[in-house]
Amino acid sequence: MDDTKHVDHDYPLSEVPAGARKGLVSTSILLFGFTFFTATMFAGGKMGMGLDFKTLVYASIAGNLLLGLYAAALGFIACRSGLNSVLMGRFCFGETGSKLSDFLLGFTQIGWYAWGTATIALVLVKMLDLPQSWTIPLMILFGFGFSLTAFVGYKGLDLLSRVAVPAMLILLAISLWIATRDVGGLDGLLAITPKESMSWHLAITLVFGTFVSGATQATNWTRFARDGRTAVLSSLVGFFIGNGLMILVGAYGAMVYQEPDIIGVMVLQGLSVAAVVMLFLNIWKNDGVRSLLESSHPMI
């Protein structure tokens, strides 16, 4: 008997078969959850410190539309081929040439993974007033813990996203409502004058550049899409709507409270416990995705 039949693979070395393809809801939720990333909200916070509200909205729409179209184009190709980013890279650049792109893409995920595990450890030590000596052990604990989801693969990340995304949406909606109340509604928001300066071009570059690596490797999930339409629409849901929401949420809090860090904003709003929960879900989900990405890069 072939024991591999009893192992749930995500087809890392082959095309995703028709029987394993997913519909629009499943693919969209996973990609939507993938773009729910605190670093993106921090980028939005930097924009909120340097742009007025109208310019911020226009720059966010332009940057996220470019990002969404980029992800959608790659997603369509991945769906048609059924292959992950590593295997497609080998077709494009050859066995030797693909090693450079493989290294660069994998290395970016290691960097973000390290950022995520360090962030949650540092925040917990600070907010719970724990001894500083706990920082490194907590980093190690979360480093191993967040990778467990990746062992389950697509199904595990899909299930986690279905729980984490609605919970974070509710929390962000509450935070936005409090911020709107504190600033005095839309009139108060439009009256805010930015204390810093940021150009339109820099804002678009910041939006696109913050998550372009993730959009490039979203092919690892859009290859599971049932058809090209599903791959394109789910990519736009994730990278135009989802990433755009993260930018606007981060910017909104920064404009109202002059604080670019969304966690800091929630602490000011009296949502300290909720902020830690959101950060935990956010980083667990994204680091689970990144650990799965790293496992697909044989050079790393």
C-alpha positions in Angstrom: 0.0 0.0 0.0 1.2 3.5 -0.8 1.4 5.3 2.6 1.4 8.7 0.8 -2.3 8.3 0.1 -2.9 8.9 3.8 -1.0 12.1 3.9 -2.7 15.4 3.3 -0.3 17.1 0.8 -0.7 20.6 -0.6 0.9 19.4 -3.9 4.2 21.3 -3.4 5.9 19.5 -6.3 3.0 19.0 -8.7 -0.1 20.7 -10.2 -3.2 21.0 -8.0 -5.6 18.4 -9.3 -9.2 19.3 -10.2 -10.6 17.5 -7.2 -8.6 19.7 -4.8 -9.7 23.1 -6.3 -11.5 25.6 -4.1 -14.4 28.0 -4.8 -14.5 31.8 -4.6 -15.5 32.0 -0.9 -12.7 29.7 0.4 -10.0 31.4 -1.8 -11.2 34.9 -1.0 -11.3 34.4 2.8 -7.8 33.0 2.8 -6.4 35.9 0.7 -8.4 38.4 2.6 -7.0 37.1 5.8 -3.5 37.0 4.4 -3.6 40.8 3.8 -4.8 41.5 7.4 -1.3 42.4 8.5 -0.3 44.8 11.2 2.7 46.0 9.2 0.3 47.2 6.5 -1.7 49.1 9.1 1.5 50.7 10.3 2.3 51.8 6.7 -1.2 53.3 6.6 -0.4 55.1 9.8 2.7 56.7 8.2 0.4 57.9 5.4 -2.1 59.2 7.8 0.6 61.4 9.4 1.6 63.0 6.1 -1.6 63.2 4.0 -5.0 64.9 4.3 -8.0 62.5 4.2 -9.0 63.1 0.6 -5.5 62.6 -0.7 -5.1 59.5 1.5 -8.2 57.9 0.0 -7.1 58.6 -3.6 -3.6 57.3 -3.0 -4.9 54.2 -1.2 -7.3 53.4 -4.1 -4.6 53.9 -6.7 -1.9 51.9 -4.8 -4.2 49.0 -3.9 -5.7 48.8 -7.3 -2.2 48.4 -8.8 -1.4 45.8 -6.2 -4.7 44.0 -6.7 -4.2 43.9 -10.5 -0.7 42.6 -10.1 -1.8 39.8 -7.8 -4.8 39.0 -10.0 -2.6 38.6 -13.1 -0.3 36.3 -11.3 -3.2 34.5 -9.7 -4.7 33.8 -13.1 -1.5 32.3 -14.3 -1.1 30.2 -11.2 -4.7 28.9 -11.5 -4.1 27.9 -15.1 -0.8 26.1 -14.3 -1.8 24.8 -10.9 1.8 25.3 -9.8 3.3 27.2 -6.8 5.6 30.2 -7.2 8.8 28.0 -6.9 7.8 25.6 -9.7 6.6 28.5 -12.0 9.9 30.3 -11.3 11.8 27.2 -12.6 9.8 27.3 -15.8 10.5 31.0 -16.3 14.2 31.2 -15.2 15.4 27.6 -15.4 16.7 25.4 -12.6 19.8 27.6 -12.0 18.2 31.0 -12.6 15.3 30.4 -10.4 17.5 29.9 -7.4 18.0 33.7 -7.1 14.3 34.5 -7.1 13.6 31.6 -4.9 16.1 32.9 -2.4 14.8 36.5 -2.5 11.2 35.5 -2.1 11.9 33.0 0.7 14.2 35.4 2.5 11.5 38.1 2.7 9.2 35.7 4.4 11.8 34.8 7.0 12.2 38.5 7.7 8.5 39.1 8.2 8.2 35.9 10.3 10.9 37.1 12.6 9.2 40.5 12.8 5.9 38.9 13.7 7.2 36.6 16.5 9.4 39.4 17.9 6.5 41.9 17.9 4.0 39.7 19.8 6.7 38.8 22.4 7.7 42.5 22.9 4.1 43.6 23.2 3.2 41.0 25.7 6.2 41.7 27.9 5.4 45.4 27.8 1.7 45.3 28.3 1.7 42.5 30.9 4.7 44.0 32.7 6.6 40.7 32.4 10.3 40.4 33.2 12.5 41.3 30.2 14.2 37.9 30.5 10.9 36.4 29.1 11.3 38.1 25.7 13.6 35.6 24.0 11.8 32.5 25.3 8.5 34.0 24.2 9.9 34.6 20.7 11.0 31.0 20.5 7.7 29.7 21.8 5.7 31.8 19.3 8.2 30.9 16.5 7.4 27.2 16.9 3.7 27.7 17.8 2.8 29.9 14.8 4.3 27.3 12.4 2.0 24.5 13.6 -0.8 25.7 11.3 1.4 25.3 8.3 1.7 21.6 8.9 -2.0 21.3 8.2 -1.6 23.3 5.0 -4.3 25.1 3.0 -7.1 23.6 5.2 -5.6 24.8 8.4 -5.1 28.3 7.1 -8.6 28.4 5.6 -10.1 27.4 9.0 -8.0 29.9 10.9 -8.9 32.7 8.5 -12.6 31.9 8.9 -12.2 32.5 12.7 -9.6 35.3 12.8 -10.9 37.5 10.0 -14.5 38.1 11.4 -13.1 38.7 14.9 -10.6 41.3 13.6 -13.2 42.9 11.4 -15.5 43.4 14.5 -12.7 44.8 16.5 -11.5 47.2 13.8 -15.1 48.4 13.3 -15.3 49.2 17.0 -12.0 51.0 16.9 -13.1 53.1 13.9 -16.4 54.0 15.6 -14.6 55.2 18.7 -12.1 57.2 16.5 -15.0 58.8 14.6 -16.7 59.7 17.9 -13.5 61.2 19.3 -12.6 63.3 16.2 -16.1 64.7 15.9 -17.4 62.9 12.8 -16.5 63.5 9.2 -16.3 67.2 9.6 -13.7 66.9 12.3 -11.7 64.3 10.2 -11.7 66.6 7.1 -10.5 69.5 9.3 -7.3 67.7 10.4 -4.1 69.2 8.9 -1.2 66.7 8.6 1.8 67.6 10.7 4.2 65.8 8.3 4.6 65.9 4.6 4.3 63.0 2.1 4.1 63.1 -1.7 1.4 61.4 -3.7 4.0 59.2 -5.5 5.6 58.1 -2.2 2.2 57.2 -0.8 1.4 54.9 -3.7 4.9 53.4 -3.6 4.4 52.7 0.1 1.1 51.0 -0.5 2.4 48.9 -3.3 5.8 48.1 -1.9 4.6 47.1 1.6 2.9 43.9 0.4 4.2 43.3 -3.2 6.2 40.3 -1.9 3.0 38.8 -0.5 1.1 39.4 -3.7 3.9 37.7 -5.7 3.6 34.6 -3.5 -0.2 34.6 -3.3 0.1 32.2 -6.3 0.7 29.5 -3.7 -3.1 29.8 -2.9 -4.6 31.1 -6.1 -3.4 27.9 -7.8 -6.1 26.2 -5.8 -8.8 28.3 -7.4 -11.4 26.5 -9.3 -11.1 28.6 -12.4 -9.5 31.8 -13.7 -12.4 34.0 -12.7 -12.2 32.7 -9.1 -8.4 33.4 -9.0 -8.8 37.0 -10.3 -11.8 38.0 -8.1 -10.3 36.5 -4.9 -7.0 38.3 -5.6 -8.9 41.6 -6.0 -10.8 40.9 -2.8 -7.6 40.2 -0.9 -5.3 42.8 -2.3 -7.5 45.6 -3.4 -10.2 45.5 -0.7 -8.4 43.7 2.2 -5.1 45.5 1.9 -6.9 48.8 1.2 -8.9 48.4 4.4 -5.7 47.8 6.4 -4.2 50.9 4.9 -7.3 53.0 5.7 -7.7 51.7 9.2 -4.1 52.4 10.1 -4.3 55.9 8.5 -7.6 56.7 10.2 -6.2 56.1 13.7 -3.0 58.0 12.9 -4.9 61.0 11.7 -7.2 61.1 14.8 -4.7 60.3 17.5 -1.4 61.2 15.8 -0.2 57.6 16.6 0.9 55.5 13.6 0.8 52.2 15.4 -2.6 50.6 15.4 -1.9 48.8 18.7 -1.0 52.1 20.3 -4.2 53.5 18.9 -6.3 50.8 20.5 -4.5 51.2 23.8 -5.4 54.9 23.7 -9.0 53.9 23.1 -9.1 51.6 26.1 -9.0 48.5 24.0 -5.7 47.1 25.4 -6.9 43.5 25.9 -8.7 43.5 22.6 -5.5 44.9 20.9 -3.4 42.0 22.2 -6.0 39.5 21.0 -6.1 41.1 17.6 -2.3 41.2 17.4 -2.1 37.5 18.4 -4.7 36.4 15.8 -3.2 38.6 13.2 0.4 37.4 13.6 -0.6 33.8 14.1 -2.5 33.8 10.9 0.2 35.6 8.9 3.1 33.7 10.3 1.3 30.5 9.7 1.1 31.6 6.1 4.7 32.6 6.0 6.0 29.4 7.5 4.1 27.5 4.8 5.7 29.8 2.2 9.2 29.2 3.6 8.7 25.5 3.4 8.1 25.8 -0.3 11.5 27.4 -0.9 14.1 24.6 -0.9 17.0 27.0 -0.8 16.0 28.5 2.6 
